[in-house]
Amino acid sequence: MTLFRPCIDLHAGKVKQIVGSTLSDDGRGLQTNFESDQPAGYYAALYRQDALGGGHVIKLGPHNDSAARQALAAYPGGLQIGGGIRPDNAAAWLEAGASHVIVTSWLFDDQGHFRAERLDALRAEVGQQHLVLDLSCRADSGGWRVAMHRWQMRTDLMLNGPTLAELTQYCDELLIHAADVEGKCQGIDTDLVKFLGAQVDIPVTYAGGVQSLQDLQMVHDLSAGKVDLTIGSALDLFGGDKVCYRDCVAWNRQKV
């Protein structure tokens, strides 16, 4: 059954909600929906208090390590960590309290070509049980293409049935942001959610475009309860006015 999964998005050391399609290397044109006065540990402690499992901390660019470590310390074993994960630092993040490490960009070379040997190396380093693949994507040629470098660069990896069948053998979960609608609060990518529900047999979390509490029910219906949902900019916890955090907590409690 579909559950609400919490998130902590970090940018320049602050908890923020950002329109995903505006992220860039130089920061120009960045559209921020929310910047919190509270530190990352505040949100992690809240999630721990409300027994919300399987959430993720995403480091969007540099200068986020300290805030990320604070969040993991506040909820040891309760949060996943992503952003700049590689074999040489993955184990350290698990030791800092992450339940899983989340990886995207390191699996590709500078031209966006998928490097299977890198996935092998990371699985060997941390174990499949601690690995989440972030296959966040953008619409492309009637389907979706995995995007890297803060979702700005399309890779050569299409998100399709064969890709998912192969890659899910290497990880414990999937995290998939619909980058084209991320942060816009204008509706989820219903086709993507339905596709994931039909194709994936391991835990998968979708993010992007949520505009009401009813989207939890919609994701449940479209995916036959196989896809979980993260809510960011729409949530009152992050300055939104479309979804109440307490309603999401109540949703989970009635489902488990």
N, C-alpha and C positions, 0 to 999 in steps of 0.2 A: 504494500500500500504506500502511496505517496506521502512523504513526510517533508516538513519544512526543515531546511538545513541553514544554520546561521553562517554569516561571513564577517570578515574584517578585512577591508581593502585598505592598504597602506600606500601613501604617496608622500614622499619627502618627509617621512617620519610621522605623518598625521593620518588619522582615520578619515577617509574621504569616500565619497561616491562620485564617480566620474563617468561621463558618457564615453563608453569604450572606443567608439570610432574616432574620438578626438585625441587619443593618446599618441604621442610622437616622441622621437628621441630628443628634439630640441625644446619641447614643451609649448611650442607655439600653437595657438588655437585650442588649447586645452579647455574643455568645458566641465566645470566642477558643479555638481548638484548640491554637495554638502561637504562641509569640513567640521569635524567635531572638536569641541573644547575638551573632551574627555580622552584620556590615553587609551591605548589598545588594551591594556590590562583590565580596564573598566568593563569593556564589552565581553572579554573572555570570562571574567568572574560572573557576569550576569548569565551568560550561556551555561556556565557550570551550575549556578544556582537553580536554573530552570531545567536542568538535565537535558539540554539539547546537544546531542552527539553528532559527530560527522561533519562539523563545520570546517571552514577553511580560512586561513590567513594568506592573503596574496600580497606580495611585495611588488608594487608597480614601480620599478626603477630603483635607483640607488638610495642610500641613506635611510633604509627601513629596518636594518637588522636589529637595532636596539629595541625598537617598538615591537617587532615580531617576537623577540625573546621574552619580552615582558608579557605578551599575550600567552605564550606557551607555558610560562611559569605559573600564570594565574589559573590555567586549566590543563594541567599535564595529562597527556593521553587523550584529550578531548578535541583537539584541533589538528588539522592537516596544514602543511606549510608549502607554499609555492612561490616562485620568483627567483630565477638565477640558480636553480638546483642543478648540481653536477655530481659525479661520483666522488670528487674530492671534498665536497662539503655536506653531502646528503646525510651521512652517519652522524655528523655533529648536530644537525637539526633534530634528528631522532633523539639524541642524547639530551637535547635542550627541552624535550617534552612533546614533540610532535608525534602523532600516531602514525602519520604517513608523510612522505614527501611527494610533491606534485611537480611534474616536469612537462615542459613543452619545447621551448626553443633549443635546448641543448641537444635534442634528438635530430636536429637539422644542421646542415652546414650553412655557410654564409649566403649561398645561393638558394636556400630553401629546399634542398634535396634531403629526403629522409635517410638517416644513417642507422640501419638496423643494428650494427655492431655497438652503437652507443647505448641503445636500449638493453642489449645483452649485458653490457658492462654495469649499467645502473642496477639492473635486477640482481646481478651477482654481488653488488656492493651492499644493498639493503634488504634484499629478499622481496619476492613478489608480494608478500603479505603487507609490506610497508610502502608499496608503490601505487601512486595514482597518476594516470595519464590525462593531461589536460589537452583535449582535442577540440578546443574552442575554434570556431570556424566562421566563415563568411560565405554568403550565397555566391554560387559560381556555376554557370552552365546547367541550370536546372537542378543542381544539388548543392553541396557544401564543400568547401575546401578549407583544410586546417590552416590557421593563421598563426604566425609567430611574431616575436619582437613587439609585444604589447598590441598584438592583433593587427599590425599595420602591413605585414608582409605575408602574402599568400605563399604557401609552400606547394610542393608537387604532390602532396598527399590528399587525395579526395576522401571525404567521409562517406563511405559506402559499406555495403554488407561484407565484402571480402576483407576490407581494411579492419573493420571491427572484429571479425572472426579471428583474424591473425593477432591483432594487438591485445585483445582481452586475455590472451593466454599468458601475457607477461605482467599483468597488473592485478591489483585487488579491486580497484574502482576506476571510474571515469568521471571527469569533470568537464562539462561542455558549456561554454558561454556562446550564445548566439551574438557575435560581436556587432552585427549590423543593427540590432535593436537594444543592446546593452545600455542601461542607464536612461532610456528614452521614455519608459513608462507608458508605452503606446500599444502594448500587447505582445504576447509571447509568439515565438515562431512555432505555430501549431504543427506544421508539417514536420519540423525537426523533432519535436517531442514525440509525435506518433511514430516516426521512423525509428527513434531510439528504443521506444517500447517494444517494437516488433523485432529489433535486431540484437539487443543486448541482454545477456543473462546474468551479468554481474551488476553490483550497485552502480548507479549512474546519477549524477546530479546535474540538472539543467539550470542555467541562469540566463536572464535577459528579457526585458520588456514587460515584466509583471506590472499590472495596473489595478488589480483588485484581489481581495481575498478569494474570490471565486476562481482565480487562476489555479489555486491549489486543487480544487475539485476538477478543473478542466484538465490539468496535467495528469491527475489520477485517472480520469476517464480515457484520455487519449492514449495513455501508456499502459493501461490495465494495471495501474498501481506500481509499475516497475521503475519509474523515474521519480526521483526526489527533486525538490525545488528550492533554490536560493532566491531570496528577495532582498534587493538593495535599496535603490533610490526611492522606491514607492513606500518604503517602511517608515513609520513615524519615528522609529528609533534613530533613523538617519535623516530626519528632517522632512520626510515625505508626509503626504496627507491622504494616501490611498489605501494603505494596509496598516492595521494595528498590530504591533509586535505581540501583544498579549493574546490576540485572537489566533496568531500562529502557534503560540505555545499551547493554547487550548486545543487547537486542531491536532497537534501531535499527541496530546494526552488522551484524546478520545479515540485515536487510531492505534495506540500501542497497548 
